[in-house]
Amino acid sequence: MAGQSEKKRLKKASTFIIYASAFFSIFSYTLWINEWNELYVLHRCFNIVLFFIFKYFLSSPFGSAEPSKRMEKMEKKKNKVVYKTVY
């Protein structure tokens, strides 16, 4: 059981690293721009849009805490049924 939860945790961490590296590499470009000009504002808007795309459409780890809890509860219910039939 501990091995499965460890695999889930590693999978979540790897997907978070993939999304975060793409997201923050775009943020790092804004550090080169020192003035408040149109490009800076446009770039900030672009970063915000990408954040919401990652959060809602690609089901990134930022917003997927609740479905994983539901899956763990379902898994526990399945295990309980299996243990009852075995014993």
MDTraj code that builds the backbone (N, CA, C; nanometers):
import mdtraj as md
import numpy as np

residues = "MET ALA GLY GLN SER GLU LYS LYS ARG LEU LYS LYS ALA SER THR PHE ILE ILE TYR ALA SER ALA PHE PHE SER ILE PHE SER TYR THR LEU TRP ILE ASN GLU TRP ASN GLU LEU TYR VAL LEU HIS ARG CYS PHE ASN ILE VAL LEU PHE PHE ILE PHE LYS TYR PHE LEU SER SER PRO PHE GLY SER ALA GLU PRO SER LYS ARG MET GLU LYS MET GLU LYS LYS LYS ASN LYS VAL VAL TYR LYS THR VAL TYR".split()
xyz = np.array([
    [0.0824, -0.1192, 0.0000],
    [0.0000, 0.0000, 0.0000],
    [0.0864, 0.1251, 0.0000],
    [0.1945, 0.1228, 0.0771],
    [0.2819, 0.2400, 0.0834],
    [0.3509, 0.2622, -0.0502],
    [0.3807, 0.1550, -0.1205],
    [0.4446, 0.1689, -0.2510],
    [0.3549, 0.2385, -0.3512],
    [0.2251, 0.2091, -0.3465],
    [0.1319, 0.2724, -0.4393],
    [0.1180, 0.4207, -0.4107],
    [0.1105, 0.4587, -0.2843],
    [0.0974, 0.6007, -0.2522],
    [0.2249, 0.6756, -0.2889],
    [0.3390, 0.6096, -0.2744],
    [0.4657, 0.6724, -0.3130],
    [0.4702, 0.6947, -0.4639],
    [0.4199, 0.5983, -0.5405],
    [0.4153, 0.6142, -0.6860],
    [0.3234, 0.7286, -0.7253],
    [0.2097, 0.7405, -0.6576],
    [0.1171, 0.8503, -0.6863],
    [0.1819, 0.9845, -0.6562],
    [0.2526, 0.9906, -0.5434],
    [0.3178, 1.1151, -0.5044],
    [0.4258, 1.1540, -0.6054],
    [0.5035, 1.0561, -0.6513],
    [0.6072, 1.0838, -0.7502],
    [0.5474, 1.1261, -0.8835],
    [0.4339, 1.0655, -0.9201],
    [0.3689, 1.1030, -1.0449],
    [0.3177, 1.2465, -1.0382],
    [0.2576, 1.2850, -0.9246],
    [0.2109, 1.4222, -0.9079],
    [0.3274, 1.5200, -0.9110],
    [0.4368, 1.4824, -0.8472],
    [0.5536, 1.5707, -0.8448],
    [0.6118, 1.5887, -0.9841],
    [0.6155, 1.4815, -1.0626],
    [0.6717, 1.4931, -1.1972],
    [0.5835, 1.5786, -1.2868],
    [0.4517, 1.5648, -1.2759],
    [0.3648, 1.6498, -1.3575],
    [0.3735, 1.7944, -1.3126],
    [0.3883, 1.8170, -1.1818],
    [0.4040, 1.9539, -1.1334],
    [0.5323, 2.0160, -1.1872],
    [0.6408, 1.9396, -1.1901],
    [0.7678, 1.9916, -1.2401],
    [0.7565, 2.0264, -1.3876],
    [0.6871, 1.9445, -1.4646],
    [0.6708, 1.9726, -1.6078],
    [0.5938, 2.1020, -1.6284],
    [0.4806, 2.1165, -1.5598],
    [0.4004, 2.2374, -1.5759],
    [0.4715, 2.3603, -1.5201],
    [0.5357, 2.3454, -1.4056],
    [0.6007, 2.4604, -1.3428],
    [0.7206, 2.5074, -1.4234],
    [0.7955, 2.4155, -1.4827],
    [0.9118, 2.4576, -1.5603],
    [0.8695, 2.5371, -1.6827],
    [0.7629, 2.4936, -1.7488],
    [0.7145, 2.5705, -1.8641],
    [0.6583, 2.7051, -1.8206],
    [0.5873, 2.7058, -1.7106],
    [0.5238, 2.8287, -1.6633],
    [0.6267, 2.9310, -1.6163],
    [0.7243, 2.8880, -1.5384],
    [0.8212, 2.9820, -1.4825],
    [0.9290, 3.0212, -1.5818],
    [0.9505, 2.9413, -1.6862],
    [1.0433, 2.9857, -1.7897],
    [0.9854, 3.1055, -1.8637],
    [0.8540, 3.1089, -1.8779],
    [0.7896, 3.2250, -1.9397],
    [0.7974, 3.3447, -1.8456],
    [0.7818, 3.3204, -1.7151],
    [0.7923, 3.4288, -1.6176],
    [0.9325, 3.4886, -1.6146],
    [1.0344, 3.4057, -1.6336],
    [1.1713, 3.4560, -1.6246],
    [1.2014, 3.5547, -1.7368],
    [1.1319, 3.5426, -1.8495],
    [1.1533, 3.6368, -1.9592],
    [1.1130, 3.7777, -1.9190],
    [1.0150, 3.7906, -1.8310],
    [0.9700, 3.9240, -1.7908],
    [1.0728, 3.9951, -1.7048],
    [1.1689, 3.9228, -1.6493],
    [1.2727, 3.9875, -1.5705],
    [1.3658, 4.0713, -1.6575],
    [1.3735, 4.0403, -1.7874],
    [1.4592, 4.1163, -1.8774],
    [1.4003, 4.2527, -1.9096],
    [1.2707, 4.2661, -1.8938],
    [1.2029, 4.3906, -1.9295],
    [1.1908, 4.4752, -1.8027],
    [1.2482, 4.5918, -1.8016],
    [1.2499, 4.6736, -1.6803],
    [1.1460, 4.7846, -1.6823],
    [1.0882, 4.8129, -1.7937],
    [0.9952, 4.9244, -1.8037],
    [0.8519, 4.8729, -1.8148],
    [0.7599, 4.9568, -1.7698],
    [0.6183, 4.9250, -1.7861],
    [0.5764, 4.9701, -1.9251],
    [0.5892, 4.8844, -2.0192],
    [0.5470, 4.9174, -2.1551],
    [0.4429, 4.8158, -2.2017],
    [0.4039, 4.8291, -2.3244],
    [0.2968, 4.7432, -2.3772],
    [0.3380, 4.5964, -2.3797],
    [0.4638, 4.5716, -2.4098],
    [0.5099, 4.4335, -2.4159],
    [0.5040, 4.3669, -2.2783],
    [0.5385, 4.4415, -2.1754],
    [0.5346, 4.3875, -2.0393],
    [0.3914, 4.3533, -1.9988],
    [0.2991, 4.4428, -2.0252],
    [0.1589, 4.4185, -1.9898],
    [0.1037, 4.3012, -2.0697],
    [0.1375, 4.2957, -2.1972],
    [0.0927, 4.1848, -2.2815],
    [0.1506, 4.0527, -2.2314],
    [0.2736, 4.0562, -2.1902],
    [0.3376, 3.9353, -2.1413],
    [0.2749, 3.8883, -2.0101],
    [0.2408, 3.9804, -1.9226],
    [0.1722, 3.9437, -1.7983],
    [0.0360, 3.8807, -1.8271],
    [-0.0369, 3.9377, -1.9196],
    [-0.1673, 3.8801, -1.9566],
    [-0.1500, 3.7395, -2.0122],
    [-0.0477, 3.7213, -2.0928],
    [-0.0194, 3.5909, -2.1507],
    [0.0127, 3.4890, -2.0410],
    [0.0895, 3.5294, -1.9405],
    [0.1220, 3.4390, -1.8293],
    [-0.0022, 3.4009, -1.7498],
    [-0.0902, 3.4956, -1.7287],
    [-0.2134, 3.4668, -1.6547],
    [-0.3009, 3.3689, -1.7322],
    [-0.3107, 3.3881, -1.8620],
    [-0.3895, 3.2966, -1.9461],
    [-0.3290, 3.1565, -1.9423],
    [-0.1980, 3.1473, -1.9508],
    [-0.1343, 3.0157, -1.9442],
    [-0.1575, 2.9477, -1.8097],
    [-0.1561, 3.0247, -1.7044],
    [-0.1820, 2.9673, -1.5727],
    [-0.3203, 2.9037, -1.5673],
    [-0.4219, 2.9740, -1.6184],
    [-0.5563, 2.9182, -1.6135],
    [-0.5732, 2.8012, -1.7097],
    [-0.5005, 2.8021, -1.8197],
    [-0.5040, 2.6860, -1.9092],
    [-0.4472, 2.5649, -1.8368],
    [-0.3326, 2.5823, -1.7710],
    [-0.2746, 2.4712, -1.6961],
    [-0.3672, 2.4258, -1.5848],
    [-0.4300, 2.5201, -1.5184],
    [-0.5104, 2.4855, -1.4016],
    [-0.6382, 2.4114, -1.4386],
    [-0.7100, 2.4601, -1.5371],
    [-0.8426, 2.4045, -1.5648],
    [-0.8449, 2.3046, -1.6798],
    [-0.7781, 2.3327, -1.7901],
    [-0.7930, 2.2478, -1.9074],
    [-0.6970, 2.1303, -1.9086],
    [-0.5818, 2.1455, -1.8509],
    [-0.4864, 2.0355, -1.8501],
    [-0.4848, 1.9618, -1.7172],
    [-0.5698, 2.0003, -1.6257],
    [-0.5821, 1.9416, -1.4919],
    [-0.4462, 1.9285, -1.4246],
    [-0.3806, 2.0385, -1.4103],
    [-0.2491, 2.0428, -1.3478],
    [-0.2621, 2.0215, -1.1977],
    [-0.1534, 2.0000, -1.1291],
    [-0.1594, 1.9763, -0.9848],
    [-0.2092, 2.0943, -0.9034],
    [-0.2142, 2.2133, -0.9631],
    [-0.2614, 2.3291, -0.8883],
    [-0.4047, 2.3102, -0.8428],
    [-0.4876, 2.2462, -0.9242],
    [-0.6281, 2.2351, -0.8889],
    [-0.6795, 2.0941, -0.8783],
    [-0.5921, 1.9961, -0.8736],
    [-0.6391, 1.8578, -0.8755],
    [-0.6300, 1.7908, -0.7394],
    [-0.6386, 1.8652, -0.6328],
    [-0.6277, 1.8040, -0.5000],
    [-0.7524, 1.7243, -0.4660],
    [-0.8689, 1.7740, -0.4989],
    [-0.9936, 1.7071, -0.4628],
    [-1.0155, 1.5759, -0.5376],
    [-0.9960, 1.5679, -0.6697],
    [-1.0179, 1.4387, -0.7362],
    [-0.9256, 1.3288, -0.6845],
    [-0.8041, 1.3630, -0.6460],
    [-0.7144, 1.2595, -0.5948],
    [-0.7655, 1.2048, -0.4617],
    [-0.8262, 1.2907, -0.3800],
    [-0.8825, 1.2429, -0.2533],
    [-0.9987, 1.1485, -0.2793],
    [-1.0788, 1.1803, -0.3792],
    [-1.1906, 1.0915, -0.4128],
    [-1.1395, 0.9564, -0.4613],
    [-1.0337, 0.9592, -0.5421],
    [-0.9781, 0.8343, -0.5920],
    [-0.9213, 0.7506, -0.4773],
    [-0.8582, 0.8150, -0.3806],
    [-0.8051, 0.7407, -0.2667],
    [-0.9175, 0.6787, -0.1844],
    [-1.0285, 0.7507, -0.1679],
    [-1.1421, 0.6954, -0.0944],
    [-1.2004, 0.5752, -0.1673],
    [-1.2114, 0.5848, -0.3005],
    [-1.2631, 0.4723, -0.3776],
    [-1.1691, 0.3527, -0.3664],
    [-1.0393, 0.3797, -0.3679],
    [-0.9426, 0.2712, -0.3563],
    [-0.9527, 0.2038, -0.2200],
    [-0.9727, 0.2818, -0.1148],
    [-0.9877, 0.2243, 0.0185],
    [-1.1136, 0.1391, 0.0271],
    [-1.2230, 0.1850, -0.0362],
    [-1.3461, 0.1064, -0.0358],
    [-1.3254, -0.0261, -0.1078],
    [-1.2542, -0.0231, -0.2202],
    [-1.2272, -0.1467, -0.2931],
    [-1.1442, -0.2417, -0.2078],
    [-1.0455, -0.1881, -0.1387],
    [-0.9619, -0.2729, -0.0538],
    [-1.0423, -0.3336, 0.0596],
    [-1.1339, -0.2585, 0.1170],
    [-1.2164, -0.3117, 0.2252],
    [-1.3023, -0.4267, 0.1759],
    [-1.3594, -0.4137, 0.0588],
    [-1.4427, -0.5199, 0.0028],
    [-1.3584, -0.6433, -0.0231],
    [-1.2406, -0.6254, -0.0759],
    [-1.1530, -0.7392, -0.1037],
    [-1.1140, -0.8093, 0.0256],
    [-1.0814, -0.7343, 0.1287],
    [-1.0431, -0.7959, 0.2556],
    [-1.1602, -0.8714, 0.3175],
    [-1.2808, -0.8196, 0.3041],
    [-1.3966, -0.8882, 0.3605],
    [-1.4221, -1.0200, 0.2889],
    [-1.4051, -1.0229, 0.1583],
    [-1.4292, -1.1471, 0.0857],
    [-1.3188, -1.2487, 0.1120],
    [-1.1972, -1.2041, 0.1353],
    [-1.0871, -1.2970, 0.1606],
    [-1.1010, -1.3595, 0.2979],
    [-1.1314, -1.2790, 0.3988],
    [-1.1420, -1.3317, 0.5339],
    [-1.2826, -1.3803, 0.5566],
])
top = md.Topology()
chain = top.add_chain()
for i, resn in enumerate(residues, 1):
    res = top.add_residue(resn, chain, resSeq=i)
    for name in ("N", "CA", "C"):
        top.add_atom(name, md.element.get_by_symbol(name[0]), res)
traj = md.Trajectory(xyz[None], top)
